[in-house]
Amino acid sequence: MPYLETVGFRSTTLICMFDLRANLISALVEGWCLETYTFHLPCRECTITLKDVALQLRLLFDGSAITGTSSESATLCYHLLGCSPHNGEDRFTSLKFSLLRGNFEHLLSSAIE
């Protein structure tokens, strides 16, 4: 929790319940277009962006997204975390939360920042 608080993600842990509105969900499902991954609504076409999600969840963001591929990513990941995803490739574009949870859910008392 202290780490989530530090980076401004604490509010995501509070998402437990929310009201489902069947009529709203039905309208969104009917308007979803698989080809473009957008909603076709009576007023216009709409898409949900990561910024929309960040605003709804009150996540703080203050810079560019980390994207792309690099042959140095696995090395950097290993240097910073002491482990890296092993998928048979030197290059990877993402780090799964399951890897982080599996390796860092319970930190040693001697762990440094």
Residue frames as qw, qx, qy, qz and C-alpha x, y, z in Angstrom:
[[0.000, 0.882, 0.472, 0.000, 0.00, 0.00, 0.00],
 [0.290, -0.764, 0.075, 0.572, 2.73, 2.57, 0.73],
 [0.344, -0.131, 0.596, 0.713, 4.10, 2.12, -2.78],
 [0.140, 0.606, 0.695, 0.361, 0.65, 2.54, -4.35],
 [0.168, -0.901, -0.299, 0.265, 0.12, 5.67, -2.27],
 [0.393, -0.529, 0.285, 0.697, 3.49, 7.05, -3.34],
 [0.195, 0.015, 0.654, 0.730, 2.70, 6.74, -7.04],
 [0.375, 0.156, 0.042, -0.913, -0.91, 7.91, -6.63],
 [0.480, -0.023, -0.759, -0.440, -2.61, 4.55, -7.32],
 [0.098, 0.015, 0.826, -0.555, -4.10, 3.98, -3.86],
 [0.563, 0.205, 0.163, -0.784, -7.61, 4.76, -5.11],
 [0.601, 0.216, -0.652, -0.408, -7.52, 1.70, -7.38],
 [0.226, 0.025, -0.932, 0.282, -7.47, -0.59, -4.34],
 [0.289, 0.186, 0.530, -0.775, -10.74, 0.91, -3.17],
 [0.566, 0.168, -0.404, -0.698, -12.66, -0.26, -6.24],
 [0.221, -0.033, 0.948, -0.227, -14.73, -3.07, -4.81],
 [0.275, 0.536, 0.793, -0.090, -18.32, -2.50, -5.79],
 [0.114, 0.190, -0.212, -0.952, -20.23, -0.42, -8.25],
 [0.585, 0.403, 0.480, -0.514, -23.81, -0.22, -9.44],
 [0.237, 0.046, 0.796, 0.556, -24.53, -2.04, -12.67],
 [0.462, 0.468, 0.182, -0.731, -27.10, -0.39, -14.89],
 [0.599, 0.179, 0.761, 0.174, -28.43, -3.04, -17.25],
 [0.475, 0.816, 0.324, -0.060, -29.96, -0.55, -19.70],
 [0.030, 0.902, -0.361, -0.236, -26.69, 1.38, -20.01],
 [0.442, -0.357, 0.788, 0.238, -24.66, -1.80, -20.48],
 [0.613, 0.441, 0.653, 0.061, -27.11, -3.05, -23.13],
 [0.356, 0.921, 0.064, -0.147, -26.88, 0.25, -25.02],
 [0.128, -0.775, 0.569, 0.245, -23.09, 0.13, -24.98],
 [0.557, -0.084, 0.808, 0.173, -23.00, -3.51, -26.11],
 [0.578, 0.652, 0.491, -0.017, -25.37, -2.74, -28.98],
 [0.270, 0.954, -0.080, -0.104, -23.23, 0.19, -30.09],
 [0.506, -0.590, 0.549, 0.307, -19.85, -1.58, -29.88],
 [0.730, 0.638, -0.190, -0.153, -18.04, -1.98, -33.20],
 [0.878, -0.296, 0.284, 0.246, -15.45, -4.78, -33.21],
 [0.714, 0.515, 0.134, 0.454, -13.74, -3.53, -36.37],
 [0.218, 0.727, -0.127, 0.639, -12.82, -0.12, -34.93],
 [0.510, -0.272, -0.624, 0.526, -13.04, -0.84, -31.18],
 [0.071, -0.083, 0.131, -0.985, -15.32, 2.15, -30.71],
 [0.210, 0.497, 0.752, -0.380, -18.87, 2.81, -29.61],
 [0.004, -0.277, -0.503, -0.819, -21.31, 4.01, -32.27],
 [0.025, 0.477, 0.633, -0.609, -23.76, 6.22, -30.42],
 [0.302, 0.784, 0.538, 0.074, -26.68, 8.23, -31.85],
 [0.033, -0.960, 0.032, 0.275, -24.71, 11.48, -31.49],
 [0.391, 0.768, -0.504, -0.054, -21.35, 10.21, -32.85],
 [0.872, 0.100, -0.438, 0.193, -18.58, 7.64, -32.57],
 [0.391, -0.810, 0.324, -0.294, -16.82, 7.38, -29.21],
 [0.786, 0.161, -0.539, 0.257, -13.80, 5.54, -27.85],
 [0.649, -0.760, 0.019, 0.011, -12.43, 5.10, -24.34],
 [0.503, 0.655, -0.428, 0.367, -8.81, 6.19, -23.92],
 [0.660, -0.145, -0.544, 0.497, -6.32, 5.48, -21.15],
 [0.059, 0.204, -0.227, 0.950, -6.64, 9.12, -20.14],
 [0.590, -0.380, -0.262, -0.662, -10.40, 8.60, -19.68],
 [0.814, -0.279, -0.502, 0.086, -9.73, 5.63, -17.42],
 [0.474, 0.048, -0.409, 0.778, -7.11, 7.58, -15.45],
 [0.195, -0.308, 0.058, -0.929, -9.55, 10.45, -14.91],
 [0.728, -0.363, -0.354, -0.461, -12.38, 8.13, -13.83],
 [0.838, -0.261, -0.414, 0.241, -10.13, 6.25, -11.39],
 [0.246, -0.960, 0.113, -0.077, -8.46, 9.49, -10.23],
 [0.869, -0.105, 0.103, 0.472, -5.01, 8.20, -11.18],
 [0.097, -0.887, 0.197, 0.407, -2.20, 10.71, -11.31],
 [0.799, 0.276, 0.294, 0.446, -0.18, 10.91, -14.48],
 [0.110, -0.918, 0.083, 0.373, 2.48, 13.42, -15.33],
 [0.125, -0.582, 0.639, 0.488, 4.38, 12.31, -18.38],
 [0.571, 0.344, -0.565, -0.487, 4.60, 10.16, -21.42],
 [0.953, -0.112, 0.157, -0.236, 3.48, 6.55, -21.43],
 [0.281, -0.521, 0.780, 0.201, 6.17, 3.90, -21.42],
 [0.865, 0.382, 0.218, -0.242, 5.79, 2.00, -24.67],
 [0.470, 0.721, -0.487, -0.144, 7.78, 0.34, -27.38],
 [0.988, -0.087, -0.018, 0.126, 10.26, -2.48, -27.57],
 [0.083, 0.851, -0.508, 0.098, 13.91, -2.66, -26.80],
 [0.824, 0.139, -0.524, 0.166, 16.53, -5.36, -26.62],
 [0.218, 0.337, -0.573, 0.714, 17.70, -3.64, -23.43],
 [0.593, -0.450, -0.047, -0.666, 14.32, -3.95, -21.65],
 [0.911, -0.233, -0.340, -0.005, 14.95, -7.43, -20.25],
 [0.607, 0.156, -0.400, 0.669, 18.38, -6.37, -18.99],
 [0.113, -0.417, 0.187, -0.882, 16.99, -3.20, -17.40],
 [0.760, -0.405, -0.193, -0.470, 14.12, -5.13, -15.83],
 [0.872, -0.132, -0.394, 0.258, 16.56, -7.64, -14.35],
 [0.388, 0.285, -0.334, 0.810, 18.83, -4.86, -13.10],
 [0.291, -0.404, 0.126, -0.858, 15.99, -2.99, -11.37],
 [0.792, -0.286, 0.005, -0.539, 13.86, -5.91, -10.16],
 [0.331, -0.426, 0.836, -0.107, 16.22, -8.85, -9.97],
 [0.515, 0.236, 0.823, 0.042, 14.00, -10.81, -12.35],
 [0.294, 0.363, -0.323, -0.823, 12.59, -10.45, -15.82],
 [0.839, 0.256, 0.250, -0.411, 9.88, -12.17, -17.85],
 [0.236, -0.336, 0.838, 0.360, 11.21, -15.21, -19.65],
 [0.730, 0.461, 0.293, -0.410, 9.23, -15.75, -22.82],
 [0.805, 0.149, 0.451, 0.356, 12.03, -17.06, -25.00],
 [0.433, 0.763, 0.166, 0.450, 12.74, -13.63, -26.48],
 [0.480, -0.079, -0.230, 0.843, 15.22, -10.91, -25.64],
 [0.102, -0.185, -0.101, -0.972, 12.64, -8.23, -26.41],
 [0.112, -0.550, -0.820, 0.113, 9.39, -7.61, -24.61],
 [0.019, -0.479, -0.228, -0.848, 6.87, -4.81, -24.61],
 [0.556, -0.593, -0.062, -0.579, 5.07, -5.29, -21.31],
 [0.141, 0.217, -0.842, 0.473, 5.47, -6.52, -17.79],
 [0.550, -0.436, -0.618, -0.355, 2.61, -8.57, -16.40],
 [0.428, -0.618, 0.273, -0.600, 1.24, -7.67, -12.99],
 [0.963, -0.228, -0.087, -0.112, 1.24, -11.39, -12.13],
 [0.734, 0.293, -0.344, 0.508, 5.06, -11.39, -12.38],
 [0.008, 0.547, -0.337, 0.766, 5.27, -8.46, -9.97],
 [0.723, -0.447, 0.104, -0.516, 2.73, -9.93, -7.57],
 [0.973, -0.030, -0.223, 0.052, 4.39, -13.36, -7.66],
 [0.687, 0.242, -0.324, 0.604, 7.81, -11.94, -6.89],
 [0.171, 0.269, -0.295, 0.900, 7.08, -8.90, -4.74],
 [0.511, -0.612, -0.433, -0.421, 3.78, -9.45, -2.93],
 [0.708, -0.697, -0.060, 0.097, 5.67, -10.01, 0.31],
 [0.406, 0.758, -0.357, 0.364, 8.88, -8.02, 0.55],
 [0.730, -0.142, -0.461, 0.484, 11.72, -8.92, 2.85],
 [0.356, -0.888, -0.190, 0.222, 12.31, -6.60, 5.79],
 [0.511, -0.445, 0.298, 0.673, 15.73, -5.88, 4.26],
 [0.474, 0.590, 0.498, 0.423, 14.21, -4.70, 0.92],
 [0.222, -0.329, 0.004, 0.918, 15.34, -1.27, -0.17],
 [0.391, 0.616, 0.187, -0.658, 13.22, 1.35, -1.92]]
